[in-house]
Amino acid sequence: MLLSVLTLSSCSDDDDYVKGNLTNENGYNVYFSADNNASTAIDMSDTEIELKLERDITDNSAALTVPLKYNAIEKGVFTVPESVTFNEGETEVTIKIGIAPEMEMFKNYMLDLSIPEEYTNQYAAESGSPKFLVTIIKEDYKPVATGVYNNWYYEQEWEQTLDYSEVLDLYRLTDVIYAGTSFYFYWSMAEDGSQTCYFTDSKGTKVDSFFSGIVHSTYGNVNCNVLYENAMGMLEQNVFYFPFQWVVSAGSFGAGYDTFTVTEWFE
């Protein structure tokens, strides 16, 4: 038996063994920069967006042309160059993506890009990725005020910007509690001082409840139920009052007013 084991072990140096290939043979490592945002909002007049592409410089700093692979999820919306070129010694270049004027407003569009495997090295230290998926939306929101948001749930306050869309006639508080969470609301004041104020989804449809951005460690998503039976809107000069009940699937954490105090209106 011992002789058999030794015999089998010696066969591991057989001529049939083929060494596996590296991700590429030239040592290239090209990737989309980590500085690129996964979601981008563009203005109505914008005709292109820019993305950063980087490469690692090792022993090869010569000029390099890299093909771009584009998965056209949205047909006829984006114009993507077939390749991008690094000049000698250059480690970062900008990709310009053309945007068709027919792109609809307030609709999320997906742009899916990647670098061919022969130009990447999955084992190298990277600050980005050879694949990149970005969400692009065309909108007309502009900052109209800055102020302080006071949150009843956390009993904390922070500086906040208030945006407004003329097209939708909506106000928006972006990244209001956590990054990526926005509150949308309609507000108007008549000449007699009467107000109309209600919360909406991103399209402007009135809602009674929406996700706050808070995820409780035990009970999951925390929603804001809007207590429309309570007064809301600008109840004091430059102070908006928002009556919320903070609710999870198991019940309510309580109710109170969030406030947004405007410190400066932009012209």
C-alpha positions as CSV (number, residue, x, y, z in Angstrom):
1,M,0.0,0.0,0.0
2,L,2.8,2.4,0.9
3,L,4.4,1.7,-2.5
4,S,1.1,2.4,-4.3
5,V,0.8,5.8,-2.5
6,L,4.3,6.8,-3.4
7,T,3.7,5.8,-7.0
8,L,0.5,7.8,-7.3
9,S,2.2,10.9,-5.7
10,S,5.0,10.8,-8.2
11,C,2.5,11.0,-11.0
12,S,1.5,14.5,-10.1
13,D,4.3,15.9,-12.2
14,D,2.7,14.4,-15.3
15,D,3.2,16.2,-18.6
16,D,-0.7,16.6,-18.8
17,Y,-0.7,19.4,-16.2
18,V,-1.5,22.8,-17.7
19,K,-0.9,26.0,-15.7
20,G,-4.0,28.2,-15.3
21,N,-4.1,31.6,-17.0
22,L,-4.1,34.9,-15.1
23,T,-7.0,37.3,-15.7
24,N,-4.8,38.9,-18.4
25,E,-1.4,38.3,-19.7
26,N,-0.2,41.9,-19.9
27,G,-0.6,43.0,-16.2
28,Y,-3.3,45.6,-17.0
29,N,-5.7,46.5,-14.3
30,V,-8.3,49.0,-15.5
31,Y,-11.4,49.8,-13.4
32,F,-14.2,52.3,-12.9
33,S,-13.2,54.8,-10.1
34,A,-14.8,54.5,-6.7
35,D,-15.4,58.3,-7.0
36,N,-18.2,57.6,-9.5
37,N,-21.7,57.9,-8.0
38,A,-24.1,55.0,-8.3
39,S,-26.9,57.4,-8.9
40,T,-26.8,60.7,-10.8
41,A,-29.3,63.5,-11.2
42,I,-29.0,65.6,-14.3
43,D,-30.6,68.9,-15.2
44,M,-33.0,69.4,-18.1
45,S,-30.3,71.1,-20.2
46,D,-27.6,68.5,-19.6
47,T,-26.5,66.5,-22.7
48,E,-23.9,64.3,-21.2
49,I,-22.5,62.8,-18.0
50,E,-18.9,62.1,-17.1
51,L,-17.4,58.9,-15.4
52,K,-13.9,58.3,-14.3
53,L,-11.8,55.3,-15.4
54,E,-8.5,54.4,-13.7
55,R,-5.7,52.0,-14.2
56,D,-2.8,50.7,-12.0
57,I,0.7,51.5,-13.2
58,T,3.1,48.7,-12.7
59,D,5.9,47.9,-15.2
60,N,3.7,49.1,-18.1
61,S,2.9,52.8,-18.3
62,A,2.6,52.9,-22.1
63,A,-0.4,54.4,-23.8
64,L,-3.3,52.0,-23.7
65,T,-6.7,51.9,-25.5
66,V,-9.4,50.0,-23.6
67,P,-12.7,48.8,-25.1
68,L,-15.9,49.6,-23.3
69,K,-18.7,47.0,-23.0
70,Y,-22.1,48.5,-22.9
71,N,-25.3,46.7,-22.0
72,A,-28.0,48.8,-23.6
73,I,-30.8,48.4,-21.0
74,E,-32.4,51.6,-22.3
75,K,-32.4,51.7,-26.1
76,G,-31.5,55.0,-27.9
77,V,-30.9,57.0,-24.7
78,F,-27.2,56.9,-24.1
79,T,-24.3,57.2,-26.5
80,V,-21.2,55.3,-25.2
81,P,-17.8,55.5,-26.8
82,E,-16.5,52.1,-28.0
83,S,-13.2,52.6,-26.3
84,V,-11.2,55.0,-24.1
85,T,-7.4,55.8,-24.3
86,F,-4.9,56.4,-21.5
87,N,-1.9,58.4,-22.6
88,E,1.6,57.3,-21.6
89,G,1.9,57.4,-17.8
90,E,-1.7,58.5,-17.4
91,T,-3.7,56.7,-14.6
92,E,-7.1,58.4,-14.9
93,V,-9.3,59.4,-17.8
94,T,-12.8,60.7,-18.2
95,I,-15.5,58.9,-20.2
96,K,-18.2,61.2,-21.7
97,I,-21.6,59.5,-22.1
98,G,-24.0,61.3,-24.4
99,I,-27.7,61.7,-23.4
100,A,-30.5,61.9,-25.9
101,P,-32.9,64.9,-25.5
102,E,-35.8,62.4,-25.6
103,M,-34.9,61.2,-22.1
104,E,-38.0,61.4,-20.0
105,M,-38.0,63.5,-16.8
106,F,-38.3,61.9,-13.4
107,K,-37.7,58.4,-14.8
108,N,-34.9,56.2,-13.6
109,Y,-32.6,55.0,-16.4
110,M,-29.9,52.3,-15.9
111,L,-26.5,52.5,-17.5
112,D,-24.5,49.2,-17.4
113,L,-20.8,49.3,-18.3
114,S,-17.9,47.0,-17.9
115,I,-14.2,46.5,-18.9
116,P,-13.2,43.3,-20.8
117,E,-11.5,40.7,-18.6
118,E,-8.2,41.0,-20.6
119,Y,-7.8,44.5,-19.2
120,T,-8.5,43.8,-15.6
121,N,-6.9,41.8,-12.8
122,Q,-9.3,40.5,-10.1
123,Y,-6.4,39.7,-7.8
124,A,-4.9,43.2,-7.7
125,A,-5.8,45.8,-5.1
126,E,-8.4,48.1,-6.5
127,S,-10.2,51.3,-5.5
128,G,-13.0,50.6,-7.9
129,S,-14.6,47.9,-10.0
130,P,-14.3,46.6,-13.6
131,K,-18.2,46.7,-13.8
132,F,-20.3,49.7,-13.1
133,L,-24.1,50.2,-13.0
134,V,-25.4,53.7,-12.6
135,T,-28.9,55.1,-12.2
136,I,-29.6,58.4,-14.0
137,I,-32.6,60.6,-13.6
138,K,-33.4,63.9,-15.3
139,E,-35.0,66.5,-13.0
140,D,-35.4,70.2,-12.3
141,Y,-35.0,70.2,-8.5
142,K,-33.1,73.3,-7.3
143,P,-32.1,74.3,-3.7
144,V,-34.4,77.0,-2.5
145,A,-33.5,77.2,1.2
146,T,-31.2,76.0,3.9
147,G,-32.2,75.4,7.5
148,V,-32.2,73.0,10.5
149,Y,-34.2,69.7,10.5
150,N,-35.3,68.5,14.0
151,N,-36.2,64.8,14.1
152,W,-38.7,63.6,16.8
153,Y,-37.7,59.9,16.6
154,Y,-33.9,60.4,17.3
155,E,-34.3,63.7,19.2
156,Q,-31.6,65.1,17.0
157,E,-31.2,68.0,14.6
158,W,-28.9,68.7,11.6
159,E,-28.4,71.2,8.8
160,Q,-30.7,70.5,5.8
161,T,-31.3,71.8,2.3
162,L,-34.8,72.2,0.9
163,D,-35.2,71.6,-2.9
164,Y,-38.1,72.6,-5.2
165,S,-39.3,71.3,-8.6
166,E,-41.3,73.7,-10.7
167,V,-42.3,70.9,-13.1
168,L,-43.8,68.8,-10.3
169,D,-44.6,71.8,-8.0
170,L,-43.1,69.7,-5.1
171,Y,-40.6,70.3,-2.3
172,R,-38.0,67.8,-1.4
173,L,-35.8,67.1,1.6
174,T,-32.9,64.9,0.3
175,D,-30.9,62.5,2.6
176,V,-33.1,63.8,5.3
177,I,-32.4,61.1,7.9
178,Y,-30.1,58.7,6.1
179,A,-28.3,59.0,2.8
180,G,-30.6,58.0,-0.1
181,T,-33.8,58.8,1.7
182,S,-35.9,61.8,0.5
183,F,-39.2,63.3,1.8
184,Y,-41.4,64.8,-0.8
185,F,-44.3,67.2,0.0
186,Y,-46.6,69.8,-1.6
187,W,-47.1,73.1,0.1
188,S,-48.8,76.3,-0.9
189,M,-50.2,79.4,0.9
190,A,-53.1,81.4,-0.3
191,E,-53.4,85.2,0.0
192,D,-55.7,84.8,3.0
193,G,-53.0,82.8,4.8
194,S,-54.7,79.4,4.4
195,Q,-52.3,76.6,3.6
196,T,-52.3,73.3,1.8
197,C,-49.7,70.8,2.7
198,Y,-49.4,67.0,2.2
199,F,-46.7,64.4,1.6
200,T,-46.3,62.6,-1.8
201,D,-44.3,60.0,-3.5
202,S,-41.5,61.0,-5.9
203,K,-44.1,61.5,-8.7
204,G,-46.4,63.8,-6.7
205,T,-49.1,61.4,-5.7
206,K,-50.4,62.1,-2.1
207,V,-49.4,59.4,0.4
208,D,-50.6,58.6,3.9
209,S,-47.4,56.7,4.8
210,F,-43.8,56.3,3.5
211,F,-40.5,54.7,4.5
212,S,-38.5,56.9,6.9
213,G,-35.1,55.5,6.0
214,I,-34.7,54.0,9.5
215,V,-34.3,50.2,9.9
216,H,-34.9,49.0,13.5
217,S,-32.5,46.2,14.6
218,T,-35.5,44.1,15.8
219,Y,-38.6,45.3,14.0
220,G,-37.2,46.2,10.6
221,N,-38.4,49.2,8.5
222,V,-39.8,52.2,10.4
223,N,-42.5,54.1,8.4
224,C,-43.8,57.6,8.8
225,N,-47.6,57.7,9.0
226,V,-48.7,61.2,8.3
227,L,-51.2,62.5,10.8
228,Y,-53.3,64.6,8.5
229,E,-55.8,65.3,11.2
230,N,-53.1,67.4,12.9
231,A,-52.0,70.9,11.7
232,M,-49.1,70.8,9.3
233,G,-47.2,73.2,7.1
234,M,-45.5,76.5,8.0
235,L,-47.3,77.0,11.3
236,E,-44.7,79.6,12.4
237,Q,-42.8,82.1,10.3
238,N,-40.1,80.0,8.4
239,V,-40.9,76.8,10.5
240,F,-42.5,73.8,8.8
241,Y,-44.3,71.3,11.1
242,F,-44.7,67.6,10.0
243,P,-46.9,65.4,12.2
244,F,-45.7,61.8,12.1
245,Q,-46.5,58.6,13.8
246,W,-43.4,56.2,13.7
247,V,-44.6,52.7,12.9
248,V,-43.2,49.2,12.4
249,S,-45.0,46.0,11.7
250,A,-45.3,45.3,15.4
251,G,-46.9,48.6,16.2
252,S,-46.2,52.3,16.9
253,F,-43.1,53.9,18.6
254,G,-45.2,57.0,19.2
255,A,-46.1,60.3,17.4
256,G,-44.8,63.8,17.3
257,Y,-43.8,66.7,15.1
258,D,-40.6,66.9,13.0
259,T,-39.8,70.4,12.1
260,F,-37.7,72.2,9.5
261,T,-36.6,75.7,10.4
262,V,-35.6,77.8,7.4
263,T,-32.5,79.9,8.1
264,E,-32.1,81.3,4.6
265,W,-34.3,81.5,1.5
266,F,-32.4,81.7,-1.9
267,E,-33.6,84.2,-4.4
